[in-house]
Amino acid sequence: MAGGRSRKGVIGAAFSAILLVGCSAQERPGFGPGGVPMETYSAQQIFERGEYELDASDAEEAAYYFGEVERLYPYSEWAKRALIMQAFAYHQDRDYENSRGAAQRYIDFYPTDEDAAYAQYLLALSYYDQIEEVGRDQGLTFQALQALRTVIERYPDSEYARSSILKFDLAFDHLAGKEMEIGRYYLKRQNYGAAISRFRVVVEDFQTTTHTPEALHRLVEAYLSLGLTQEAQTAGAILGYNYQSTDWYQDSYKLLTGRGLELEAAGDSWLAQVYRQMVRGQWL
């Protein structure tokens, strides 16, 4: 992993002497500490200064120096190493847009390199680490899912695939949480049709998430409120078939049996079709 490489901390003699000068390279583009032109130093010296800044927890400065390697020595091996490190440094600085840009350039320039998988993973993280609270717009969540899927499918044997699978599942769960939040909002306001639409999305499209049992219970509540007992019974039957150990099943059981209703598939609604698929082992 490029970000985990050891920091040498060894700077060329001329460059190391200037490390004591406290001027910011960001204030003087094209110059190093002390106002010395960056062209004075070798690619390795500039790269190692970037590593030094990372060790000093100044990711912004580190990204600057790694970028200078790429600018001054664009076709060198150091430039390739600096580009992936720049993506890492930007990410450390939470400059996700620039991190994503550097990672994408690495993928474009070096698609078969051993660090291409890490570049794709950093690109995915640039979206994933910005996922907001459940109540906010989920556009970044969709982008994170797409980028994580790319890591999983393109680099299945890489060390980043397993982490991407975990994050994919969490992001997927996050989207289901958004649907549940909106569904609950409608349910509390007795807008049962709108609530059912949201809970149905969870059951049909996000059934592998942690929100499915509650979605089924909320469907029982909504359908009973509308007097649609067969649909409510079927939602309860699915809970009993797949989630009997949950509190949501117990709550639905009390609701239905309290009205003299069995938890069984009834009618031919979309829920009945879901139930039949599950019984036949075709639950997707």
KAUR-V271799 format. One record per residue. RES is the residue in one small letter. PHI is phi in whole degrees, 0 to 359 (none if undefined). PSI is psi as a letter, one per 20 degrees, with the letter a starting at -180 (none if undefined). OMEGA is omega in whole degrees, -180 to 180 (NA if undefined). Layout:
RES_PHI_PSI_OMEGA, RES_PHI_PSI_OMEGA
This chain:
m_none_p_-174, a_296_g_-176, g_290_i_-176, g_263_j_-179, r_296_q_-178, s_294_q_178, r_271_o_-174, k_291_g_-179, g_69_j_-178, v_256_o_-177, i_248_q_178, g_305_q_-172, a_304_g_-178, a_294_h_-177, f_287_h_-175, s_294_h_180, a_294_h_-177, i_276_i_-179, l_301_h_-177, l_285_i_-179, v_280_p_-171, g_263_k_178, c_266_q_-176, s_271_p_177, a_295_h_-179, q_295_h_-179, e_279_i_-177, r_225_m_-180, p_306_p_180, g_88_i_-180, f_234_q_176, g_266_a_178, p_303_p_180, g_84_j_178, g_77_j_-180, v_280_p_-180, p_305_p_-178, m_298_h_-179, e_299_i_-180, t_293_h_-172, y_254_q_179, s_282_r_178, a_301_g_-179, q_295_g_-180, q_296_g_180, i_292_g_178, f_300_g_-178, e_291_h_173, r_294_h_175, g_299_g_177, e_297_h_178, y_301_g_-179, e_294_h_175, l_297_g_178, d_297_h_180, a_273_j_178, s_64_k_175, d_248_m_-175, a_294_h_179, e_296_g_177, e_295_h_179, a_301_g_180, a_300_h_179, y_299_g_-178, y_293_g_177, f_297_h_177, g_293_h_178, e_292_h_176, v_299_g_-180, e_296_h_-178, r_290_g_-173, l_272_h_-177, y_230_m_-168, p_295_h_-176, y_251_j_-178, s_269_r_174, e_296_h_178, w_295_h_179, a_296_g_179, k_297_g_179, r_295_h_-178, a_292_h_-177, l_294_g_179, i_290_h_177, m_289_h_177, q_294_g_177, a_300_g_179, f_295_g_-178, a_296_g_177, y_300_g_180, h_295_g_177, q_300_h_-179, d_275_j_-178, r_62_k_173, d_266_m_-169, y_292_h_-180, e_295_g_179, n_290_h_176, s_298_g_179, r_297_g_179, g_297_g_179, a_294_g_179, a_296_g_180, q_293_h_177, r_297_h_179, y_297_g_180, i_298_h_-180, d_292_g_-176, f_278_h_-173, y_229_l_-173, p_296_h_-178, t_257_j_-178, d_289_q_-177, e_295_h_180, d_268_j_179, a_297_h_178, a_297_g_179, y_293_h_177, a_299_g_178, q_295_h_178, y_294_g_177, l_298_h_178, l_299_g_178, a_296_g_180, l_296_h_-180, s_297_h_173, y_269_g_-173, y_301_g_-176, d_287_i_177, q_255_j_-179, i_302_p_-175, e_275_a_175, e_300_q_-175, v_305_h_-174, g_286_i_-176, r_261_r_179, d_301_p_-172, q_254_k_180, g_303_g_179, l_294_h_178, t_295_g_177, f_298_g_179, q_294_h_177, a_296_g_179, l_299_g_180, q_297_g_-178, a_291_h_178, l_294_h_177, r_299_h_178, t_298_g_177, v_300_g_-176, i_296_g_-175, e_278_h_-176, r_275_h_-177, y_230_l_-174, p_296_h_-178, d_262_j_-179, s_281_r_179, e_289_i_-178, y_267_i_-177, a_295_g_-178, r_297_g_178, s_297_h_179, s_294_h_178, i_297_g_179, l_298_g_-179, k_292_h_177, f_299_g_180, d_298_h_180, l_292_g_179, a_294_h_178, f_298_g_178, d_298_h_180, h_298_g_178, l_296_g_177, a_298_h_178, g_299_h_177, k_297_g_178, e_298_g_180, m_295_g_-179, e_299_g_180, i_293_g_179, g_300_g_179, r_296_h_178, y_302_g_179, y_293_h_-178, l_298_g_-180, k_297_h_-179, r_264_j_176, q_60_k_173, n_267_m_-168, y_292_h_179, g_298_g_179, a_294_h_179, a_296_g_180, i_300_h_180, s_300_g_-180, r_289_g_-180, f_293_h_177, r_295_h_177, v_302_g_180, v_296_g_-177, v_294_h_-176, e_273_h_-172, d_253_i_-176, f_232_k_-172, q_292_i_179, t_271_j_-178, t_270_r_-179, t_286_i_-175, h_271_i_-174, t_299_g_180, p_302_g_179, e_294_g_179, a_302_g_179, l_295_g_178, h_297_g_179, r_296_h_175, l_295_h_176, v_301_g_180, e_300_g_-176, a_294_g_-179, y_294_h_177, l_296_h_179, s_296_h_179, l_270_i_-178, g_78_j_180, l_266_m_-171, t_291_h_-179, q_296_g_179, e_295_g_179, a_297_g_179, q_298_g_-178, t_292_g_177, a_300_g_177, g_295_h_179, a_295_h_178, i_296_g_176, l_300_g_-179, g_294_h_-179, y_284_h_-171, n_246_h_-171, y_223_l_-174, q_294_h_-178, s_275_i_-176, t_268_q_175, d_293_h_180, w_296_h_176, y_295_g_-180, q_300_g_180, d_294_g_179, s_292_h_179, y_301_g_180, k_294_g_180, l_298_g_-175, l_287_g_-178, t_293_h_177, g_295_i_177, r_253_j_179, g_74_k_-178, l_253_q_176, e_272_q_174, l_271_n_-176, e_211_q_178, a_291_p_-179, a_217_q_179, g_75_a_-176, d_225_k_179, s_283_r_177, w_300_h_178, l_292_h_178, a_297_h_177, q_295_g_176, v_299_g_-180, y_299_g_180, r_297_h_178, q_297_g_-180, m_295_g_-178, v_297_h_180, r_277_j_180, g_75_k_-179, q_249_k_180, w_291_p_-177, l_252_none_NA
